[in-house]
Amino acid sequence: MSSIKNLEGLFQHMLQDMLYAENKITKALPKMIKKTSDENLKAGLEQHLEETKDQIGKLEEVFEICGFDKKREKCEAIEGLIKEGESLMDEVQNGPTLDAALIAAAQKVEHYEIATYGALCHMANKLGQKEAAKLLHEILEQEKATDEKLIDLSDGIEEESMKQAA
């Protein structure tokens, strides 16, 4: 039986989903950082780890603003994306090819987050939660910026991976 009855319920559920997801990401990023051989990628992932911790704080603030319990709802999507990334880390040899795989895995997570935070921003505005929408928009912009940084890093790393195969 469904327990979500309206937009506010859906909004709350999705916030709980993202609180779970961001906490899972803080556990996955250090493993990725350890595996990367590219110093620029390592620095970018370390920066994103700090941003993710900040995003958790912003999400908790959104919960307070909206009067919701800071409960986490298991996010099946992030579970799957992280599991897929961990499989790649086991299957791909170290070096530029692994770094390219890490970027691809990270981008999948970023795209999921961009889609979800975009929807949450829209819902917050519809629900009249302007302060919450502002915080969610800040997170959305951070996720978009991270995706752009990953795209920039991928060019050089993919070139190195291609040279390795030759």
C-alpha positions as CSV (number, residue, x, y, z in Angstrom):
1,M,0.0,0.0,0.0
2,S,1.3,3.4,-1.0
3,S,2.0,5.9,1.8
4,I,2.8,8.9,-0.3
5,K,-0.5,10.8,-0.7
6,N,0.5,14.2,-2.1
7,L,3.4,16.4,-3.5
8,E,4.6,17.2,0.0
9,G,4.8,13.5,0.9
10,L,6.7,12.9,-2.4
11,F,9.0,15.8,-1.7
12,Q,9.8,14.5,1.8
13,H,10.4,11.0,0.5
14,M,12.8,12.2,-2.1
15,L,14.7,14.3,0.4
16,Q,15.0,11.3,2.6
17,D,16.3,9.3,-0.4
18,M,18.9,12.0,-1.1
19,L,20.0,12.1,2.5
20,Y,20.7,8.4,2.3
21,A,22.4,8.8,-1.1
22,E,24.7,11.6,0.0
23,N,25.8,9.6,3.0
24,K,26.5,6.6,0.9
25,I,28.5,8.7,-1.5
26,T,30.7,9.9,1.4
27,K,31.6,6.3,2.0
28,A,32.2,5.5,-1.7
29,L,34.4,8.5,-2.6
30,P,37.4,7.6,-0.4
31,K,37.5,4.1,-2.1
32,M,37.6,5.9,-5.5
33,I,40.2,8.4,-4.3
34,K,42.4,5.5,-3.2
35,K,42.2,3.7,-6.5
36,T,42.9,6.7,-8.9
37,S,46.3,7.2,-10.3
38,D,45.6,10.7,-11.7
39,E,46.5,13.5,-9.3
40,N,44.0,15.9,-10.8
41,L,41.2,13.4,-10.5
42,K,42.2,12.6,-7.0
43,A,42.1,16.3,-6.1
44,G,38.7,16.7,-7.8
45,L,37.2,13.7,-5.9
46,E,38.6,14.9,-2.6
47,Q,37.0,18.3,-3.2
48,H,33.7,16.6,-4.1
49,L,33.9,14.6,-0.9
50,E,34.1,17.9,1.1
51,E,31.2,19.3,-1.0
52,T,29.1,16.2,-0.4
53,K,29.6,16.6,3.4
54,D,28.5,20.2,3.0
55,Q,25.5,19.1,0.9
56,I,24.4,16.8,3.8
57,G,24.4,19.8,6.1
58,K,22.3,21.7,3.6
59,L,19.9,18.8,3.2
60,E,19.5,18.6,7.0
61,E,18.8,22.3,7.0
62,V,16.1,21.7,4.4
63,F,14.5,19.1,6.7
64,E,14.5,21.6,9.5
65,I,13.0,24.4,7.3
66,C,10.2,22.0,6.2
67,G,9.6,20.5,9.6
68,F,10.5,17.0,8.4
69,D,12.3,14.3,10.4
70,K,15.8,13.8,9.3
71,K,15.1,10.2,8.4
72,R,17.0,8.4,5.6
73,E,15.0,6.4,3.0
74,K,17.1,3.7,1.3
75,C,18.0,4.9,-2.2
76,E,18.0,1.9,-4.5
77,A,19.4,3.9,-7.4
78,I,22.5,5.0,-5.5
79,E,23.0,1.5,-4.2
80,G,23.0,0.2,-7.8
81,L,25.2,3.0,-9.1
82,I,27.8,2.5,-6.3
83,K,27.7,-1.3,-6.7
84,E,28.3,-0.9,-10.4
85,G,31.3,1.5,-9.7
86,E,32.8,-1.0,-7.2
87,S,32.5,-3.8,-9.8
88,L,34.4,-1.6,-12.3
89,M,37.1,-0.9,-9.7
90,D,37.6,-4.7,-9.4
91,E,37.5,-5.4,-13.1
92,V,39.6,-2.6,-14.6
93,Q,43.4,-2.6,-14.4
94,N,45.0,0.3,-12.5
95,G,46.1,3.4,-14.4
96,P,44.4,5.6,-16.9
97,T,41.7,3.1,-17.9
98,L,40.7,2.7,-14.3
99,D,40.7,6.5,-13.9
100,A,38.4,6.7,-17.0
101,A,36.1,4.1,-15.4
102,L,36.0,6.0,-12.2
103,I,35.0,9.2,-14.1
104,A,32.3,7.3,-15.9
105,A,31.0,5.9,-12.6
106,A,31.1,9.3,-10.9
107,Q,29.3,10.9,-13.8
108,K,26.4,8.4,-13.5
109,V,26.0,9.4,-9.9
110,E,26.2,13.1,-10.8
111,H,23.5,12.7,-13.4
112,Y,21.2,11.0,-11.0
113,E,21.8,13.7,-8.5
114,I,21.3,16.5,-11.0
115,A,17.9,14.9,-12.1
116,T,16.8,14.5,-8.5
117,Y,17.9,17.9,-7.2
118,G,16.3,19.5,-10.2
119,A,13.0,17.8,-9.4
120,L,13.3,18.7,-5.7
121,C,13.9,22.4,-6.5
122,H,10.8,22.5,-8.6
123,M,8.7,20.8,-6.0
124,A,10.0,23.0,-3.2
125,N,9.0,26.1,-5.3
126,K,5.5,24.6,-5.9
127,L,5.1,23.9,-2.2
128,G,6.1,27.5,-1.4
129,Q,9.3,26.4,0.3
130,K,11.4,29.2,-1.1
131,E,14.3,28.9,1.5
132,A,14.5,25.1,0.9
133,A,14.4,25.6,-2.8
134,K,17.4,28.0,-2.6
135,L,19.5,25.5,-0.6
136,L,18.5,22.7,-3.0
137,H,19.4,24.9,-6.0
138,E,22.9,25.5,-4.4
139,I,23.4,21.7,-4.2
140,L,22.1,21.3,-7.8
141,E,24.7,23.9,-9.0
142,Q,27.5,22.1,-7.2
143,E,26.5,18.8,-8.8
144,K,26.5,20.4,-12.3
145,A,29.9,21.9,-11.7
146,T,31.3,18.6,-10.6
147,D,29.9,17.0,-13.7
148,E,31.7,19.7,-15.8
149,K,35.0,19.1,-14.0
150,L,34.7,15.4,-14.6
151,I,34.1,16.0,-18.4
152,D,37.2,18.3,-18.5
153,L,39.3,15.6,-16.7
154,S,38.1,12.8,-18.9
155,D,39.7,14.1,-22.1
156,G,43.3,13.7,-21.0
157,I,42.7,10.5,-19.0
158,E,41.0,8.9,-22.0
159,E,43.9,9.9,-24.3
160,E,46.3,8.2,-21.8
161,S,44.2,5.1,-21.7
162,M,44.1,4.9,-25.5
163,K,48.0,5.1,-25.6
164,Q,48.1,2.3,-23.1
165,A,46.1,0.0,-25.4
166,A,48.3,0.7,-28.4
